[in-house]
Amino acid sequence: MSDSFKWHPDERPPQIESHSDAKLKVLRSYLRAYFDKLNVIPNREEFKLDLVDGFAGGGLFSKGSGVIPGTPLIMLEETSEAKVRLNQNRRKPLRVDCKFYFVDKEAAHTDHLRKVLSDRDYNLDEKQIVIRTGLFENEVDEIIRTIKIRQPTAGRAIFLLDQTGYSQVGLALVSRIFSELRAAEVILTFAADALVNFLRNPSDVSEALMRLQLGDVKKRELILSQESDESKALAQRILRGHVRQITGAKFDTPFFIKPSKSRRALWFLHLSNHPTARDVMIQQHWNNYNTCLHFGIGGFGMLGFDGILDDTTMPLFRFNENDALELHNQLLGTLPTELFRLVSEQPISIDALHHQIANETAARFFDLDKVILELFREREFEILNSENKPRSRALKRLSRTDQIALPSTLLLPAFSRRSRKQ
């Protein structure tokens, strides 16, 4: 986010905007959950992670009369807190070994960041904290190389690429991160509305489009999508699929943002190759229900925060208790048909199901499993264990290896449940 804010070591930090504050909250809560989720094994002795901020800024923001941490400080603070929290109830101490890479193209920004970190007694000898002045694309190869030396097998890293538009970070660069680092995740800001508006001039070809690897067919799809009644949602769906295809990320969670000044939609897009990472991120939308909003019904659509919402804005999915109930009811109505499609030829495991539909819903895996158990008790489906033996109808918790199978008496999806309730 450094291009939209300016820092100088001799000046007060820039005033934060509501949508940027929302991103900081989601990032902090995700990092906290990430540390906890990946360190549940009690006898683990070491946990290595590399944290990369490609548009780091100056480390602090003004908020009212006070200051709040920016992304580099959030990464450092959450790591320090995790070291204490994760060792509270362990017999064997867990060594949390994190290295940080903070990159910004503006020297004034990195000067401000060094001052902020020095004032807080962080050691800047580059053994743990690396600060670079330059374009992220010029620094990324060295960062990847260093991570591979530190973690030759796992390659566990989180890249925060909070660009201001859609073209500073080429999708090929993100693809390289995923291909080089097996357990990498990328959180990417993407100016979806600005790109779609730009594409309305089909004759305009620029380096920005080349970096996004949008071919003529994809550009044509995006342009035509603007003519439909649901143009924005359709364009966003096309772009989401394109980003996953080019980057190689199997899972994405788009946090939808509409800044109060520009009024053009942004994505705070989490990309990963593991469904658990996606599930941890979607949980943060539920945890930050006063921040995250979802355009559309709970089953499908965009997730996000709208900085210009007021009481006259149409109702949105707000990740609160009422929406959780509505989501449950929506899934009861739509999930049976999807499950019948998936298990029509052979049973599907719970883990495989999570992989199949993770990108299509605002539901957590917990929410999906709850609906599956309800459908199972109502005899819409059978649940088999890993040895293909039927589970008891009194089953209260699903295992990842449990399998969903067609019932012995085959009815239309959800027909038996509806008929019993009439």
Secondary structure as UniProt FT lines:
FT   HELIX           2..4
FT   TURN            9..10
FT   HELIX           18..37
FT   TURN            38..39
FT   TURN            42..43
FT   STRAND          46..53
FT   TURN            54..55
FT   TURN            57..58
FT   STRAND          60..63
FT   TURN            64..65
FT   STRAND          66..69
FT   HELIX           71..85
FT   TURN            86..89
FT   STRAND          95..104
FT   HELIX           107..119
FT   TURN            120..121
FT   STRAND          129..133
FT   HELIX           136..150
FT   TURN            152..154
FT   STRAND          157..161
FT   HELIX           171..180
FT   TURN            182..183
FT   STRAND          184..190
FT   HELIX           192..198
FT   TURN            199..200
FT   TURN            202..203
FT   HELIX           207..212
FT   HELIX           216..225
FT   TURN            226..227
FT   TURN            229..230
FT   HELIX           231..247
FT   STRAND          251..258
FT   TURN            260..262
FT   STRAND          266..272
FT   HELIX           275..287
FT   TURN            288..291
FT   STRAND          293..295
FT   TURN            298..299
FT   STRAND          302..306
FT   TURN            307..308
FT   TURN            311..312
FT   HELIX           321..343
FT   STRAND          348..349
FT   HELIX           350..357
FT   HELIX           358..360
FT   HELIX           365..377
FT   TURN            378..379
FT   STRAND          382..384
FT   TURN            386..387
FT   TURN            393..394
FT   TURN            400..401
FT   STRAND          403..405
FT   TURN            413..414
FT   HELIX           415..421
//
